[in-house]
Amino acid sequence: YCDERPLLLGNVGMGARLCTYYQKLNSNDQTAASLRHGRH
């Protein structure tokens, strides 16, 4: 499979950083806190 603009392109010896964006559903929503630490 080949994509014109791949979401993630990894090569040998290169690191990758993924960013997650999340919009809170309400003021008490704590889901974003767990996403920052990679636990969700």
C-alpha positions in Angstrom: 0.0 0.0 0.0 1.3 3.4 -0.9 -0.2 6.8 0.1 0.7 10.2 -1.3 0.9 11.7 2.2 1.5 9.0 4.7 0.6 9.7 8.3 3.7 8.1 9.7 6.9 7.4 7.8 9.6 5.5 9.6 13.2 4.9 8.4 16.0 2.9 10.1 17.5 5.0 12.8 14.7 7.6 12.9 12.3 8.3 15.7 8.7 9.2 15.4 6.5 11.5 17.5 2.7 11.1 17.5 0.5 13.9 18.7 -3.0 13.3 19.8 -5.6 16.1 19.8 -8.8 15.6 21.9 -11.7 18.0 22.5 -13.3 17.7 25.9 -17.0 16.6 25.9 -17.6 18.6 29.1 -15.7 20.4 31.9 -15.4 17.2 33.9 -14.0 15.1 31.1 -10.7 13.5 32.2 -10.0 11.5 29.0 -7.4 14.0 27.7 -5.2 13.6 30.8 -4.9 9.8 30.1 -4.1 10.4 26.4 -1.1 12.6 27.3 0.5 9.7 29.2 -0.3 7.1 26.6 -2.6 5.1 28.9 -5.7 5.3 26.8 
